[in-house]
């Protein structure tokens, strides 16, 4: 306790003291008056690690003695400017309550309107608060499904897009739980949440893609029947992988004009979702259609490229015939990566990301050469010749050839 209150000790020592008190408070009901105030006093620290440790500590002492500390934390969330840290503490308690529901049941009538109010916060800097409020709400549904799930169903079509996004985020955390009662209430109504994939608000659509991704991995049976028909789930996800000019805009930054792509995060989330579908619902995927959208992604922004380069490796294993059939177009997409030239003022992180992308692309090209039908692609042969003769790339390509040969040999030995 002395270290926690002593601002002269190192941040490492202070953070350790907070974590230690938290672990003690988790298993023993601490009763020291003003302990919560001492801990929240650390929220003003300049160290992010100290603030995170203080938040964890506060949550832990609430778990150990919820009657003494939890109501005060709930009340402080309403008025404090440290809402995010206080919510992290609440999340600690609610997470524990999924296995010990009585811990928070007396406070649910206070928590539910609190989280909905936080979801409606307008300021941009409150996005983190809204996200953590959604996580708390989703886990709270596992504690008291009969009370919380109907509220989620009611608000998924709320007029406020920030509330809609928060509710969809809540579902993401609800479907990771193991409550049979919750599953019974949510499962039949899942189409209400899937409708959020077509929401006019980009934040809602992105949250919906992330939630669908989690749902496919954790509750596949919820969505398996949604892959059929003309407007099936897979078609909706494919649509979000496309570059949409209407989501691109120009922004003036001093003397410079930069292009902002508001659809980039959607495309990243959509391809991550496709990756999960390959793992969980591959029987629902048409190989040729998948390869077509994958090829477009390989030629996209670097954030999308790197996901799609990994997907190309997976597709070569799962759909070799479809990949071989689209090899010429895919090689053109790979070639676009090697043509990228960094600006002279690129920062080290940009340079490293570009290097990583080129190395990943080399691995994908090498994997294409291992396909049985690769010899039939003149474009692939041309690309390989270019890479082997390019002074900037040839060493990376040679390293990729060696690495992929080793992986292929390892696979053979496993067989």
ABEGO torsion letter per residue (X at the ends): XAAAABAABBAAAAAAAAAAAAAAAAABBBABBGAAAAAAAAAABABAAAAAAAAAAAAAAAAABAAAAAAAAAAAAAABAAAAAAAAAAAAAAAAAAABAAAAAAAAAAAAAAAAAAAABABAAAAAAAAAAAAAAAAAAAABAAAAAAAAAAAAABABAAAAAAAAAAAAAAAABABAAAAAAAAAAAAAAAAAAABABAAAAAAAAAAAAAAAAABAAAAAAAABEABBAAAAAAAAABBBAAABBBBBBEABBBBBBAAAAAAAAAAAAAAAAAAAAAAABBAAAAAAAAAAAAABBAAAAAAAAAAAAAAAAABAAAAAAAAAAAAAAAAAAAABBBBAABBAAAAAAAAAAAAAAAAAAAAAAABAAAAABAAAAAAAAAAAABAAAAAAAAAAAAAAAAAAAAAAAAX
